[in-house]
C-alpha cells in the first residue's frame, strides 16, 4: 500500500532521501515513527533484488519493538531484513559473536542490577587491599559506580580518572581498575562495557567493522539527542571513513539525560563529521494549540532563542486547555489531583479539547500523572488506591524479580551458563541457612557440580525440583537447549502453587516477565534455538525498561514518560526546588536541562494539561513553605485558570 500521499512535503523528503547522511530534526508529535517506518520501507523496496539489510538503533526496547512491528505491517516478509534494536542489545549480539577477538568470552554474564555491580565493586576493592568502611558501603559503592559509569560513557579508561582524585575517600582510578578486574574475573560485563568493548572491537579490528558495514547497507539512529559519547563514537567506528548511508533523528529540546553522559551536541557533531543534510519536521500532529504554544515557550527559554523558525505549529484547530492549582500541603495536593482525575473520568473533556471524530470520554489509561521525581507521586498513588481508581505506577525495580523462585532461577542459570560468575554463586548461597564462612569460601571457588549439589541439599523444601533442574542442566552442557531449559523452569513455576494469594500474584507477575523474555529472545533471534547466555542477556536488557502493565491512571517520573503520550496530563510538585530541581539553581546548563524536562512533560499532553503544587512540604525538620515554580510563571499566558 502506498502511503506517501499522506505525508507532508517535509516528511516525504525524509522518506525519499538519497543514501547519504541525513539529520532529521523531529519535535514531539511530528510523526517521526511513521516517517522512520516509511523510510525503512522505501529503502527496502529500492533494494528489493539486493541482499541489503538495515540497522535501526533506538533508545528503548519499546521503540525498537514498535518500529519492527510497523515495518512488518508496511512491507511484510521483507521486514526480516531489518534489525531494530537498542544500542546495548546490538552490542551484546556483536560481542557474543566476535568478542573473543578482544578477550570477551561468548558466555559472558551481563550484570543488570545495582546489587550485582555493588557486590562486584566491593569484592574488587577488597581483593586489591582496600579497607572498606562496612557501615557506609552502600553509599560509597553507589558514589563510585556513578563516577565510573560517567567515565565509561565517555570511553575513558581507569587511568583517565587519576586527575579526579578521591570519591567517597577512595581513589577513583584505583576503584575503577579494581571494579573492572572483578568483572573480568567473573566473566562479566556491565551495560557500559557493552558499548566500550564493541567500540574497541570496531576501532581495533578493521575486519570486524567492515563485516558489519557489508551486512547493513543503511543505519538509522532514533532519539539521537540522548546518545552518549560512547554511543556516538561507536557509530563512527562502525561507519569508518567511507560508509555514509546514515539517518539520524533527533530533537535537542528533548535532551534530558545529561546525568548519563549524553553530550547535548550530538546533532552538531553529526553534521560536521558526516556532512549531513538537515530536514526539519515542524508540524505537531499530537497536541492541541494551547499545549504546543506552551511547549514552544519552554523550547525558546531552554535554548535562549526567540526565533520562530524553531517553533512547532499545530496540525489541527483544537484549542486545548491548560489549568493550574496550588494547595496547602502535599496531602491536599494529592487529594486535589485525584479530585481532578475523578472529575475528568466522570465528565470527560471540555468541548475546546475535542477534535473531529474524537469522543469526550476519557479512560483511566489516557491520564498520565507526572512528577520530577517519583517521590512527589507517592501520596497521589495512595489517594488513588483509597478511592478505588485503577492506577499503574511505572517503575524500574532494583530487582527484576520479586519471588524467591525466580531469583534462584536467574542466579542458577547464570552460574550454569558462566561457572566463573562468583556473584551468581553468592546470590544462591544467600538463600541457604547455616553455611559456615569456610564452607562458603570453598563453594564459591570450587567446581560447579559440587556447588550445585551442595545448593540442592541445602535449599528449602519446595525448591528442590528447581535446584535439581539446575544441577541436571549443568551436567549436560553440550546438549543445552536454552529455550527448553527456560520453558521447563516456567513449568516448575506453574507447579509451585502457593497458598498465599498475594505471594501467588507476585509469582504470576514474575512468570509473565520470564515468558516475555523468552518470547523476545525468540523474536530477536527468529528461532527457538538459542543459548542460555543469550536468554540471560535478553532478560537483563529487559530489566532496564519500564515493566509496568495493565489499565489505569499512569504515574511516572518525567524521564520515564519520554516517548509516551496521554490525552490528559497532570504535572505535580511544581515548586521551586522541586521542578526545577534544587540542584539546578544558579547553573545555566542545569537550568536549561530542567526546562527541556518541563518541555518533555508538557508535550506528553494531547488535549488537557493540569499543573499543581503544594504551598508547604513536610520535612524531617517540620513543615517548610514552598513557592510556586517559576516554570508555572513562564506558562502563565497559556493557563486558563488558577
Secondary structure, DSSP 8 states (H G I E B T S, - for coil): ---GGGS-HHHHHHHT--SS-EEEEE-TTS-HHHHHHHHHHHHHHHTTTTT--EEEEESSHHHHHHHHHHHHHHHGGGGGGEEEEEHHHHHHHHHHHHGGGGT--TT-EE--SHHHHHHHHHHHHHHTT----GGGHHHHHHHHHHHHHHHHTTT--GGGGGGG-EETTEEHHHHHHHHHHHHHHTTEE-HHHHHHHHHHHHHH-HHHHHHHHHH-SEEEESSGGG-BHHHHHHHHHHHTTT---EEEEE-GGG---GGGTB-S-HHHHHHHHH--EEEEE-EESSS-HHHHHHHHHHHHHHHT---GGG--EESS----EEEEEEESSHHHHHHHHHHHHHHHHHH---GGG--TT--S---GGGEEEEESSGGGGHHHHHHHHHTT--EEE----SSS--SHHHHHHHHHHHHHH-TT-HHHHHHHHTTSSS--HHHHHHHHHS-HHHHHHHHHHHS-TT-HHHHHHHHHHHHTGGG--HHHHHHHHHHHHHH---S-HHHHHHHHHHHHHHHHHHHHHHHHHTSS---HHHHHHHHHHHTTS----SSSEEEEEHHHHTT--EEEEEEE--BTBTTTBGGGTT-HHHHHHHHHHHHHHHTTEEEEEEEEEESEEEETTEEEE--B-HHHHHTGGG----
